[in-house]
Amino acid sequence: MSNVHEKLRERLDMFPQGFPKTKSGVELKILENLFSAEEAQIALALRPFPEPVSTIAERVGADQKELGETLYDMSKRGLILRFKESEEVVYYFLAPWMIGVWEFQVNRLTQDNIKLYEQYYEEGMVPLNKSKNVAGFRVIPIQKEIQDNTEIQPFEKVSEIIESQTRFAVAECICRKEAQMVGKSCDKLLESCMSFGFAADYYIENQLGREISKEEAKEILLKAEEDGLVHFSSNHADGKIFMCNCCGCCCKALANITKYDNPGVIASSNYFASVNANTCDGCEACTERCQVDAIQIEDDIAIISPANCIGCGLCVSTCPTESISMIHKGPDSLSHIFANDNELTQARAKDTNKTFPFE
């Protein structure tokens, strides 16, 4: 076992996303396959924020030109992040495992490294996610399905996220690509992972994805909604640099709900779906669209679990009788769908890791 790779593992584990140790040591196999011992040592010298080559070279006592070439090569292989201020001034910084180094291997996947990545997710990331108190992903609801009289917060408004950006890139979803390569893929949109700003620069320059226009970005989001994919981004209000479009069968984010009972990893949107029992005919269109199995048909009526609904709006967009609508979360809107206060308390208790606007 390489001591420098173990030190790098410890450093990556300091990111909020984590990179925990496993009993099998599969994470070290991954790092040893990606980083040479020299590169791992260089990565250890980086900070989690951008620094120019001159600053890094001075800190480690290396030749600036040689170090710059090594850093550029590492960044081209998706091992570290690169931010170019100009042709003359380039910054480098450490990247987390997720969202970061793993996603940057999307064009370097093989049958061998997929096995390692999948094994590590099961042994390392799933147990870690069960202990998290703050969700890393936030659901962005389908904007057109929100009731017109409901205020949509900018960090949940797809159009404002897109309109605030000037450069766009799209790449293949690494989750669905891995599934495809091992014969377990679904038929949903593959080229669907979007990045913005400096992240788009990185994806385009590293040929991880292709540059698209603002209009193309909007078209991809519409296609994702047609395919029943859930919009995800980072769980903070400003400066979003990526948007994933996830399925419940292949994607690691939704797998926390569908496979591993880790709802705390996902921050639901500030909306939930509600059914009008008077017009619902139990056609099951919504159950097919729901990516988290939050909808059941009982007595020919769709029943939506408020504790499981992530507020994506996919069920609303294809309801033939328009019996489902999106409702903003609030004390009054939630309480009317529970039989009594005790039931509401129990539902919240199951959802302790999610952030509600009224709590």
KEKE-3310 file (N, C-alpha, C; in steps of 0.2 Angstrom, whole numbers, plus 5000, padded with zeros to 4 digits):
npx = (5004:5003:5010:5009:4997:4988:4988:4984:4971:4966:4966:4957:4946:4943:4935:4918:4910:4917:4928:4929:4938:4939:4936:4940:4950:4948:4947:4961:4966:4960:4965:4978:4978:4974:4983:5000:5014:5021:5013:5002:5009:5010:4997:4994:5000:4992:4978:4961:4956:4958:4975:4989:5002:5014:5014:5011:5023:5033:5029:5031:5044:5048:5053:5045:5041:5042:5033:5021:5019:5016:5005:4996:4995:4989:4977:4971:4968:4958:4961:4964:4958:4957:4958:4957:4963:4968:4978:4991:4990:4986:4976:4977:4968:4963:4952:4937:4931:4918:4906:4917:4933:4929:4918:4925:4931:4923:4926:4935:4932:4933:4930:4936:4940:4927:4921:4929:4925:4911:4911:4918:4908:4898:4904:4910:4904:4890:4888:4894:4885:4874:4876:4876:4872:4868:4862:4869:4864:4851:4834:4828:4813:4802:4799:4788:4777:4774:4762:4755:4752:4761:4776:4792:4808:4823:4834:4828:4823:4823:4824:4830:4843:4849:4848:4856:4869:4884:4891:4890:4891:4889:4889:4890:4881:4889:4884:4874:4881:4891:4882:4877:4889:4891:4880:4867:4859:4847:4834:4835:4839:4856:4867:4867:4872:4875:4886:4892:4899:4915:4916:4911:4920:4931:4926:4925:4937:4944:4939:4929:4916:4904:4903:4888:4874:4864:4851:4852:4854:4842:4834:4839:4836:4822:4820:4826:4816:4805:4810:4808:4817:4825:4829:4844:4854:4868:4866:4864:4861:4867:4878:4878:4886:4884:4872:4863:4854:4844:4840:4830:4835:4848:4856:4867:4864:4849:4849:4851:4839:4831:4837:4845:4839:4843:4838:4842:4853:4848:4841:4825:4814:4806:4793:4778:4770:4752:4736:4721:4708:4695:4695:4705:4708:4715:4725:4738:4749:4757:4763:4772:4780:4786:4802:4806:4797:4786:4773:4758:4744:4728:4713:4709:4714:4727:4739:4750:4765:4769:4781:4790:4790:4799:4797:4799:4790:4788:4777:4767:4767:4763:4750:4735:4723:4725:4725:4735:4745:4758:4762:4767:4778:4773:4767:4753:4750:4756:4750:4737:4736:4739:4732:4732:4740:4750:4753:4759:4770:4777:4780:4788:4799:4804:4811:4822:4834:4831:4829:4817:4807:4800:4805)
npy = (4994:5011:5024:5038:5038:5034:5046:5055:5050:5053:5067:5070:5065:5075:5084:5090:5081:5069:5055:5041:5028:5011:4994:4985:4992:4997:5010:5014:5007:5013:5026:5023:5019:5030:5041:5043:5040:5052:5061:5060:5066:5079:5082:5083:5094:5104:5116:5117:5128:5140:5142:5151:5144:5148:5151:5138:5131:5138:5135:5121:5120:5118:5118:5130:5130:5116:5111:5117:5111:5098:5099:5104:5093:5083:5090:5089:5076:5075:5074:5085:5101:5115:5132:5145:5161:5169:5166:5167:5166:5154:5144:5131:5118:5107:5094:5087:5070:5066:5078:5077:5071:5058:5060:5066:5056:5051:5049:5040:5027:5010:4992:4987:4998:5003:4993:4995:5008:5006:4996:5004:5014:5007:5002:5013:5026:5024:5020:5032:5042:5039:5044:5058:5075:5086:5089:5085:5087:5096:5095:5102:5108:5105:5119:5124:5117:5122:5130:5145:5156:5154:5158:5156:5152:5159:5150:5138:5139:5135:5142:5154:5150:5145:5157:5165:5162:5161:5153:5136:5119:5101:5085:5067:5057:5050:5040:5033:5030:5021:5011:5007:5002:4990:4983:4986:4997:5010:5017:5031:5049:5051:5060:5072:5079:5094:5109:5124:5141:5143:5129:5124:5128:5120:5107:5108:5112:5101:5091:5083:5085:5094:5110:5120:5130:5143:5141:5128:5122:5124:5116:5103:5102:5101:5089:5081:5081:5076:5063:5059:5063:5069:5085:5090:5100:5108:5110:5124:5142:5151:5154:5142:5128:5117:5105:5091:5078:5066:5048:5036:5023:5021:5032:5038:5048:5048:5035:5034:5035:5026:5014:5013:5019:5032:5046:5058:5063:5069:5085:5089:5098:5114:5111:5100:5086:5085:5077:5078:5070:5069:5070:5061:5046:5035:5030:5027:5033:5042:5035:5028:5038:5043:5044:5040:5031:5036:5036:5028:5017:5017:5010:5015:5028:5039:5040:5050:5050:5061:5062:5055:5061:5071:5082:5085:5087:5079:5070:5078:5083:5074:5070:5064:5069:5080:5080:5081:5093:5105:5110:5123:5121:5122:5126:5126:5120:5107:5101:5099:5087:5077:5066:5069:5079:5071:5062:5070:5074:5062:5060:5070:5066:5055:5062:5069:5074:5083:5099:5110:5124:5130:5126)
npz = (5000:4996:5004:5001:4993:5002:5011:5002:5000:5013:5012:5002:5008:5017:5011:5010:5003:5005:5005:5010:5020:5016:5021:5012:5005:4992:4987:4987:4977:4967:4967:4965:4952:4946:4950:4949:4960:4961:4956:4965:4976:4972:4971:4984:4988:4984:4986:4991:4984:4970:4964:4958:4947:4951:4964:4970:4965:4972:4985:4986:4982:4968:4950:4941:4928:4924:4934:4931:4918:4922:4931:4922:4914:4923:4926:4913:4913:4922:4935:4944:4946:4935:4931:4920:4919:4910:4895:4900:4913:4924:4935:4948:4957:4970:4967:4973:4976:4972:4968:4955:4953:4949:4940:4930:4924:4914:4900:4901:4904:4908:4908:4919:4927:4930:4938:4949:4953:4955:4966:4975:4977:4983:4995:5001:4998:5000:5014:5020:5016:5023:5035:5034:5037:5030:5015:4999:4986:4977:4972:4957:4953:4939:4930:4923:4928:4940:4950:4944:4953:4963:4971:4964:4970:4966:4966:4963:4951:4935:4923:4927:4932:4920:4912:4919:4916:4905:4897:4891:4893:4889:4894:4893:4904:4918:4926:4919:4908:4913:4917:4905:4899:4906:4902:4908:4906:4904:4893:4893:4891:4887:4885:4895:4906:4913:4912:4918:4916:4923:4925:4913:4904:4908:4905:4892:4887:4891:4883:4889:4887:4876:4869:4870:4865:4874:4870:4866:4878:4885:4877:4879:4893:4892:4884:4893:4903:4896:4895:4908:4918:4933:4938:4945:4956:4964:4982:4986:4986:4976:4962:4954:4946:4939:4932:4934:4926:4932:4933:4941:4940:4936:4941:4953:4963:4964:4968:4981:4987:4980:4981:4993:5004:5009:5011:5015:5008:4998:4995:4994:4983:4986:4985:4984:4977:4974:4974:4966:4971:4966:4952:4948:4939:4941:4932:4931:4925:4932:4941:4933:4929:4941:4949:4961:4967:4974:4973:4974:4968:4975:4977:4964:4964:4963:4976:4984:4993:5005:5012:5005:4992:4981:4975:4961:4950:4939:4938:4937:4924:4915:4918:4912:4916:4922:4936:4946:4955:4959:4974:4985:4999:5016:5033:5032:5020:5021:5032:5029:5022:5030:5042:5056:5069:5075:5065:5056:5063:5064:5050:5048:5056:5049:5040:5044:5039:5029:5023:5027:5023:5033:5045)
capx = (5000:5007:5008:5007:4991:4984:4988:4979:4964:4964:4965:4951:4940:4942:4930:4912:4908:4920:4931:4931:4942:4935:4939:4944:4955:4947:4949:4968:4967:4957:4970:4985:4977:4974:4989:5007:5016:5024:5007:4999:5012:5009:4990:4994:5002:4987:4973:4954:4954:4963:4981:4993:5007:5020:5013:5012:5030:5036:5028:5034:5051:5049:5053:5039:5039:5041:5027:5016:5017:5014:4999:4991:4993:4985:4971:4968:4966:4953:4963:4963:4954:4961:4954:4961:4961:4971:4983:4997:4988:4982:4976:4975:4966:4961:4945:4934:4930:4911:4907:4924:4937:4925:4914:4929:4933:4918:4928:4941:4929:4934:4926:4940:4939:4920:4920:4932:4921:4905:4913:4919:4902:4894:4907:4912:4900:4883:4888:4895:4879:4869:4878:4876:4866:4867:4861:4873:4860:4844:4830:4825:4807:4800:4796:4781:4772:4772:4756:4756:4752:4766:4782:4797:4814:4828:4839:4824:4820:4828:4826:4835:4849:4851:4849:4862:4875:4886:4895:4887:4893:4885:4893:4887:4880:4893:4880:4871:4887:4894:4877:4877:4895:4890:4874:4862:4857:4840:4834:4834:4844:4863:4871:4862:4875:4877:4890:4891:4904:4922:4916:4910:4927:4935:4924:4926:4945:4947:4935:4924:4909:4904:4900:4882:4872:4859:4845:4853:4854:4835:4831:4841:4832:4815:4821:4826:4809:4801:4812:4807:4823:4825:4834:4848:4860:4871:4862:4866:4857:4870:4884:4878:4890:4882:4865:4862:4847:4845:4835:4830:4837:4855:4860:4870:4860:4843:4850:4851:4832:4827:4840:4849:4835:4847:4834:4846:4858:4844:4836:4819:4813:4801:4786:4777:4764:4746:4732:4714:4704:4689:4696:4710:4705:4720:4728:4745:4754:4761:4768:4778:4785:4790:4808:4807:4792:4782:4766:4754:4737:4724:4706:4709:4716:4734:4741:4757:4768:4773:4788:4794:4790:4805:4795:4802:4785:4787:4771:4762:4768:4760:4744:4730:4717:4727:4723:4741:4748:4763:4761:4773:4778:4772:4764:4746:4749:4757:4746:4730:4737:4740:4726:4732:4747:4754:4755:4763:4776:4780:4782:4794:4804:4807:4814:4826:4840:4829:4828:4810:4808:4796:4808)
capy = (5000:5017:5029:5044:5037:5035:5053:5058:5048:5057:5074:5070:5064:5082:5088:5089:5075:5064:5050:5037:5022:5005:4988:4981:4996:4998:5017:5015:5004:5018:5032:5021:5018:5037:5045:5040:5042:5059:5065:5060:5070:5085:5084:5084:5101:5109:5118:5117:5134:5141:5146:5151:5139:5151:5150:5131:5130:5141:5131:5114:5120:5115:5122:5133:5128:5109:5109:5119:5106:5092:5101:5104:5086:5081:5093:5086:5069:5075:5073:5091:5107:5120:5138:5149:5168:5171:5162:5167:5165:5148:5142:5124:5117:5100:5092:5081:5063:5067:5079:5079:5066:5052:5062:5068:5050:5049:5047:5035:5022:5003:4987:4986:5004:5003:4988:4998:5013:5003:4993:5009:5017:5003:5001:5019:5032:5023:5021:5039:5046:5037:5048:5065:5079:5091:5086:5088:5089:5099:5094:5108:5106:5107:5125:5125:5114:5126:5135:5152:5160:5152:5161:5151:5155:5159:5144:5132:5141:5132:5147:5159:5147:5145:5164:5169:5159:5164:5147:5130:5112:5095:5078:5061:5055:5045:5034:5029:5027:5015:5006:5005:4998:4984:4980:4987:5004:5012:5021:5038:5053:5049:5066:5076:5082:5101:5113:5132:5145:5140:5122:5122:5129:5114:5102:5109:5111:5094:5087:5079:5087:5098:5117:5121:5137:5143:5138:5120:5120:5123:5110:5097:5101:5099:5082:5077:5081:5071:5056:5057:5064:5074:5090:5091:5104:5108:5112:5131:5146:5155:5151:5135:5127:5111:5103:5084:5075:5059:5043:5032:5016:5021:5037:5038:5053:5045:5028:5035:5035:5021:5008:5013:5022:5037:5052:5064:5065:5073:5090:5090:5105:5117:5109:5093:5085:5084:5074:5079:5063:5069:5069:5056:5040:5029:5028:5025:5037:5046:5030:5026:5044:5044:5041:5038:5027:5040:5036:5021:5018:5013:5011:5018:5034:5040:5042:5052:5050:5068:5061:5052:5065:5075:5089:5086:5089:5074:5067:5083:5085:5069:5067:5066:5072:5086:5079:5082:5099:5106:5115:5125:5118:5127:5123:5124:5116:5101:5099:5096:5080:5072:5065:5073:5082:5066:5059:5075:5074:5056:5061:5074:5063:5051:5066:5074:5077:5087:5106:5113:5132:5133:5123)
capz = (5000:4995:5010:4998:4991:5008:5013:4997:5002:5019:5010:4998:5013:5020:5007:5012:4999:5008:5002:5016:5020:5016:5023:5006:5002:4985:4986:4986:4970:4962:4967:4962:4945:4943:4951:4950:4967:4961:4955:4972:4981:4970:4973:4991:4989:4981:4991:4988:4980:4965:4966:4952:4947:4954:4972:4971:4964:4978:4991:4986:4980:4962:4945:4939:4921:4924:4938:4927:4913:4926:4933:4916:4912:4928:4925:4907:4914:4927:4942:4948:4943:4931:4930:4916:4919:4903:4892:4904:4920:4925:4942:4949:4964:4972:4966:4977:4972:4969:4961:4953:4949:4946:4934:4925:4920:4909:4894:4902:4908:4906:4912:4925:4932:4932:4943:4955:4955:4958:4972:4980:4979:4988:5001:5004:4998:5003:5021:5022:5015:5028:5041:5032:5040:5025:5008:4994:4980:4978:4966:4954:4950:4932:4932:4920:4931:4946:4949:4942:4958:4968:4970:4964:4972:4960:4966:4961:4945:4930:4918:4930:4932:4913:4910:4923:4913:4898:4893:4893:4890:4890:4894:4895:4912:4919:4929:4914:4904:4917:4917:4898:4897:4909:4900:4913:4905:4903:4887:4894:4888:4889:4885:4899:4912:4910:4917:4917:4918:4923:4924:4906:4901:4910:4902:4884:4885:4892:4879:4893:4884:4870:4870:4868:4866:4879:4867:4866:4885:4886:4873:4883:4899:4889:4882:4900:4906:4892:4897:4915:4922:4938:4938:4951:4956:4971:4987:4988:4982:4971:4959:4952:4940:4935:4933:4932:4925:4934:4932:4947:4939:4935:4944:4960:4967:4966:4971:4988:4989:4977:4983:4999:5009:5011:5008:5018:5003:4993:4997:4990:4981:4991:4983:4984:4972:4977:4969:4966:4971:4962:4945:4946:4937:4943:4925:4933:4921:4937:4944:4929:4929:4947:4949:4968:4970:4980:4971:4973:4966:4979:4975:4958:4965:4965:4983:4985:5000:5006:5015:4999:4986:4981:4972:4954:4945:4933:4938:4935:4917:4910:4920:4907:4918:4926:4943:4950:4955:4963:4980:4989:5006:5021:5038:5031:5014:5022:5037:5026:5019:5036:5046:5062:5070:5076:5059:5053:5067:5062:5043:5048:5059:5044:5035:5048:5036:5024:5026:5025:5024:5039:5051)
cpx = (5004:5005:5006:5000:4986:4983:4983:4972:4961:4962:4958:4945:4939:4936:4923:4909:4911:4923:4934:4935:4937:4939:4943:4950:4954:4948:4956:4969:4965:4962:4976:4984:4977:4980:4995:5009:5018:5017:5002:5002:5011:5002:4990:4996:4997:4982:4966:4952:4960:4969:4985:4999:5013:5020:5014:5019:5034:5035:5031:5042:5053:5050:5047:5036:5037:5034:5021:5014:5014:5006:4994:4990:4988:4978:4967:4965:4961:4955:4963:4960:4959:4956:4959:4959:4963:4975:4989:4996:4983:4982:4974:4973:4964:4954:4943:4933:4923:4909:4914:4928:4934:4921:4919:4932:4928:4920:4934:4938:4931:4930:4930:4939:4932:4918:4923:4927:4914:4906:4914:4912:4898:4897:4909:4907:4893:4883:4890:4889:4874:4870:4878:4870:4864:4867:4866:4870:4853:4841:4828:4819:4806:4796:4789:4776:4770:4767:4758:4756:4757:4773:4788:4804:4819:4832:4835:4821:4825:4829:4831:4842:4852:4853:4855:4869:4877:4889:4892:4891:4889:4889:4888:4886:4884:4890:4877:4876:4890:4889:4877:4883:4895:4883:4868:4859:4850:4840:4834:4840:4851:4867:4866:4866:4878:4881:4890:4898:4911:4922:4915:4916:4931:4933:4925:4933:4947:4943:4931:4917:4910:4901:4893:4879:4867:4853:4846:4852:4846:4832:4833:4837:4825:4815:4822:4820:4805:4803:4811:4813:4822:4831:4837:4853:4863:4866:4864:4862:4860:4876:4884:4882:4889:4874:4865:4855:4847:4839:4835:4833:4845:4859:4861:4866:4853:4843:4850:4844:4829:4831:4843:4845:4840:4844:4838:4851:4854:4840:4831:4818:4808:4794:4785:4770:4758:4741:4725:4710:4698:4690:4701:4706:4710:4723:4735:4751:4759:4766:4773:4783:4789:4796:4810:4802:4788:4775:4763:4747:4733:4717:4705:4710:4724:4735:4749:4759:4772:4780:4793:4795:4795:4803:4798:4797:4784:4780:4765:4761:4764:4753:4739:4724:4718:4725:4729:4743:4753:4761:4767:4772:4777:4768:4756:4745:4751:4752:4739:4730:4738:4733:4726:4739:4752:4757:4760:4770:4780:4783:4789:4800:4808:4812:4819:4831:4838:4828:4821:4810:4804:4799:4815)
cpy = (5006:5022:5036:5044:5037:5042:5057:5057:5052:5064:5074:5069:5070:5086:5086:5082:5069:5059:5045:5031:5016:4999:4984:4985:4998:5005:5018:5012:5009:5024:5029:5020:5025:5041:5041:5043:5050:5063:5066:5065:5077:5087:5086:5091:5106:5110:5117:5123:5136:5145:5146:5146:5142:5150:5143:5129:5132:5137:5124:5114:5117:5120:5124:5130:5120:5107:5111:5114:5099:5093:5101:5097:5082:5083:5090:5079:5069:5073:5079:5096:5112:5126:5143:5156:5171:5165:5161:5165:5159:5146:5135:5123:5110:5099:5087:5075:5064:5074:5081:5074:5061:5054:5064:5062:5047:5046:5042:5029:5015:4998:4986:4992:5005:4999:4991:5003:5011:5000:4999:5013:5013:5002:5007:5024:5030:5023:5028:5043:5045:5042:5056:5069:5084:5088:5089:5090:5092:5098:5101:5106:5108:5113:5127:5122:5117:5130:5142:5157:5158:5155:5156:5154:5154:5152:5138:5134:5140:5138:5152:5156:5147:5153:5168:5166:5162:5158:5141:5124:5107:5089:5072:5059:5049:5039:5030:5026:5021:5009:5003:5000:4991:4980:4981:4994:5004:5015:5028:5042:5052:5056:5072:5080:5089:5105:5120:5135:5142:5132:5120:5123:5123:5108:5102:5108:5104:5089:5081:5080:5092:5105:5117:5128:5137:5140:5130:5118:5119:5117:5104:5096:5099:5092:5078:5076:5076:5064:5054:5058:5069:5078:5090:5096:5104:5111:5119:5135:5149:5151:5144:5134:5121:5109:5096:5083:5068:5055:5039:5025:5016:5026:5036:5042:5050:5038:5028:5034:5028:5014:5007:5016:5028:5044:5058:5067:5070:5079:5091:5097:5108:5116:5102:5092:5083:5082:5076:5073:5063:5068:5064:5049:5034:5026:5025:5028:5040:5041:5028:5032:5045:5040:5038:5033:5030:5039:5029:5022:5013:5015:5016:5026:5035:5043:5044:5053:5057:5067:5058:5057:5070:5082:5090:5089:5084:5071:5071:5084:5080:5066:5069:5069:5078:5086:5080:5089:5100:5112:5117:5123:5124:5124:5121:5119:5109:5098:5096:5089:5075:5072:5069:5075:5077:5063:5064:5075:5068:5056:5065:5071:5058:5055:5071:5077:5082:5094:5109:5120:5134:5130:5126)
cpz = (5000:5001:5007:4996:4997:5011:5008:4998:5008:5017:5007:5003:5017:5017:5010:5009:5002:5003:5007:5015:5020:5019:5018:5003:4994:4983:4984:4979:4965:4962:4964:4955:4942:4944:4952:4957:4967:4960:4962:4977:4979:4972:4980:4993:4987:4987:4987:4985:4975:4967:4959:4953:4951:4962:4974:4971:4970:4984:4991:4983:4973:4956:4942:4933:4921:4928:4934:4921:4917:4928:4927:4914:4916:4927:4919:4908:4920:4934:4947:4943:4940:4930:4926:4916:4913:4901:4896:4911:4921:4932:4943:4956:4964:4970:4970:4972:4968:4972:4959:4949:4946:4940:4929:4921:4915:4903:4894:4905:4904:4910:4918:4930:4934:4938:4950:4958:4958:4965:4977:4982:4984:4995:5005:5004:5001:5011:5024:5021:5020:5035:5040:5035:5035:5018:5003:4987:4981:4971:4964:4950:4942:4933:4929:4923:4938:4945:4948:4948:4964:4966:4970:4966:4967:4960:4964:4954:4939:4925:4921:4931:4925:4911:4913:4920:4906:4894:4896:4890:4893:4889:4895:4902:4913:4923:4924:4909:4907:4916:4910:4896:4901:4907:4904:4912:4903:4896:4887:4892:4891:4890:4889:4905:4910:4915:4914:4919:4918:4922:4917:4903:4902:4906:4894:4883:4886:4888:4883:4890:4879:4872:4867:4869:4872:4876:4867:4873:4887:4883:4877:4889:4897:4888:4889:4903:4903:4894:4904:4919:4927:4938:4945:4950:4963:4976:4990:4983:4976:4968:4957:4946:4936:4936:4930:4931:4926:4933:4939:4946:4939:4940:4951:4965:4969:4969:4978:4991:4987:4979:4990:5005:5013:5009:5010:5013:4998:4996:4992:4988:4986:4989:4984:4979:4976:4972:4971:4965:4967:4955:4943:4944:4938:4937:4926:4929:4926:4940:4940:4928:4935:4948:4956:4971:4975:4978:4971:4971:4971:4978:4969:4958:4966:4972:4983:4992:5001:5008:5010:4993:4986:4977:4965:4949:4939:4933:4935:4927:4912:4913:4915:4909:4922:4933:4948:4949:4960:4968:4984:4996:5011:5027:5036:5025:5016:5027:5034:5023:5024:5040:5053:5063:5072:5070:5055:5056:5065:5055:5044:5051:5054:5040:5039:5045:5030:5027:5023:5027:5030:5045:5052)
residu = (MET:SER:ASN:VAL:HIS:GLU:LYS:LEU:ARG:GLU:ARG:LEU:ASP:MET:PHE:PRO:GLN:GLY:PHE:PRO:LYS:THR:LYS:SER:GLY:VAL:GLU:LEU:LYS:ILE:LEU:GLU:ASN:LEU:PHE:SER:ALA:GLU:GLU:ALA:GLN:ILE:ALA:LEU:ALA:LEU:ARG:PRO:PHE:PRO:GLU:PRO:VAL:SER:THR:ILE:ALA:GLU:ARG:VAL:GLY:ALA:ASP:GLN:LYS:GLU:LEU:GLY:GLU:THR:LEU:TYR:ASP:MET:SER:LYS:ARG:GLY:LEU:ILE:LEU:ARG:PHE:LYS:GLU:SER:GLU:GLU:VAL:VAL:TYR:TYR:PHE:LEU:ALA:PRO:TRP:MET:ILE:GLY:VAL:TRP:GLU:PHE:GLN:VAL:ASN:ARG:LEU:THR:GLN:ASP:ASN:ILE:LYS:LEU:TYR:GLU:GLN:TYR:TYR:GLU:GLU:GLY:MET:VAL:PRO:LEU:ASN:LYS:SER:LYS:ASN:VAL:ALA:GLY:PHE:ARG:VAL:ILE:PRO:ILE:GLN:LYS:GLU:ILE:GLN:ASP:ASN:THR:GLU:ILE:GLN:PRO:PHE:GLU:LYS:VAL:SER:GLU:ILE:ILE:GLU:SER:GLN:THR:ARG:PHE:ALA:VAL:ALA:GLU:CYS:ILE:CYS:ARG:LYS:GLU:ALA:GLN:MET:VAL:GLY:LYS:SER:CYS:ASP:LYS:LEU:LEU:GLU:SER:CYS:MET:SER:PHE:GLY:PHE:ALA:ALA:ASP:TYR:TYR:ILE:GLU:ASN:GLN:LEU:GLY:ARG:GLU:ILE:SER:LYS:GLU:GLU:ALA:LYS:GLU:ILE:LEU:LEU:LYS:ALA:GLU:GLU:ASP:GLY:LEU:VAL:HIS:PHE:SER:SER:ASN:HIS:ALA:ASP:GLY:LYS:ILE:PHE:MET:CYS:ASN:CYS:CYS:GLY:CYS:CYS:CYS:LYS:ALA:LEU:ALA:ASN:ILE:THR:LYS:TYR:ASP:ASN:PRO:GLY:VAL:ILE:ALA:SER:SER:ASN:TYR:PHE:ALA:SER:VAL:ASN:ALA:ASN:THR:CYS:ASP:GLY:CYS:GLU:ALA:CYS:THR:GLU:ARG:CYS:GLN:VAL:ASP:ALA:ILE:GLN:ILE:GLU:ASP:ASP:ILE:ALA:ILE:ILE:SER:PRO:ALA:ASN:CYS:ILE:GLY:CYS:GLY:LEU:CYS:VAL:SER:THR:CYS:PRO:THR:GLU:SER:ILE:SER:MET:ILE:HIS:LYS:GLY:PRO:ASP:SER:LEU:SER:HIS:ILE:PHE:ALA:ASN:ASP:ASN:GLU:LEU:THR:GLN:ALA:ARG:ALA:LYS:ASP:THR:ASN:LYS:THR:PHE:PRO:PHE:GLU)
# end
